[in-house]
């Protein structure tokens, strides 16, 4: 972004901002608040956007894996989904909350 005669790095390129999901944005906000040196280094080296995308991809992959593994452990199957949809939804929502909590603690806010 240009301000007067100078270009200022903001780290918020609009095109890149739309490609990164909520987990990448949460991690960026956490970096700005808690790891300012790391944030500044990534920003000034031009690696911030790639780093955010990588965090987003890793978080989504880990989330899918955690949900799948937890569902298998809890014996939540397609038969349950067909036979008792409300119970299936309740249990899957519970698993999703736990999986997101794990991902946040292990990847987003660390």
QUIMOKA-V84764 format. One record per pair of residues at least 4 apart in sequence whose ideal C-beta (glycine too) atoms are under 8 Angstrom apart, sorted by the first residue. I is the first residue (numbers start at 1). J is the second residue. Records with the same first field share a line. If there is no record, write none. Layout:
I: J ; J
//
This chain:
1: 7 ; 8 ; 9 ; 10
2: 6 ; 7 ; 8
3: 7 ; 8
9: 43 ; 44
11: 28 ; 39 ; 43 ; 48 ; 49
12: 16 ; 17
13: 17 ; 49
14: 18
15: 19
16: 20 ; 49 ; 52 ; 53
17: 25
19: 53
20: 24 ; 25 ; 28 ; 49 ; 52 ; 53 ; 56
21: 25 ; 56 ; 60
22: 26
23: 27 ; 55 ; 56 ; 59 ; 60 ; 103 ; 107 ; 108
24: 28 ; 52 ; 53 ; 55 ; 56 ; 59
25: 29 ; 52
26: 30 ; 104 ; 108 ; 109
27: 31 ; 52 ; 55 ; 59 ; 107 ; 108 ; 109
28: 32 ; 39 ; 48 ; 52
29: 33
30: 34 ; 35 ; 108 ; 109
31: 35 ; 36 ; 38 ; 39 ; 42
32: 36 ; 39
35: 39
36: 40
37: 41
38: 42
39: 43 ; 48
40: 44
41: 45
42: 47 ; 48 ; 51
43: 48
47: 51
48: 52
49: 53
50: 54
51: 55
52: 56
53: 57
54: 58
55: 59 ; 107 ; 108
56: 60
57: 61
58: 62 ; 107
59: 63 ; 103 ; 107 ; 108
60: 64
61: 65
62: 66 ; 103 ; 106 ; 107
63: 67 ; 99 ; 100 ; 103
64: 68
65: 69
66: 70 ; 98 ; 99 ; 102 ; 103
67: 71 ; 92 ; 95 ; 96 ; 99
68: 72
69: 73
70: 74 ; 95 ; 98 ; 99
71: 76 ; 92 ; 95
72: 76
74: 91 ; 95
75: 80
76: 80 ; 81 ; 88 ; 91 ; 92 ; 95
77: 81
78: 82
79: 83
80: 84 ; 87 ; 88 ; 91
81: 85 ; 88
84: 88
85: 89
86: 90
87: 91
88: 92
89: 93
90: 94
91: 95
92: 96
93: 97
94: 98
95: 99
96: 100
97: 101
98: 102
99: 103
100: 104
101: 105
102: 106
103: 107 ; 108
104: 108 ; 109
105: 109 ; 110
106: 110
//
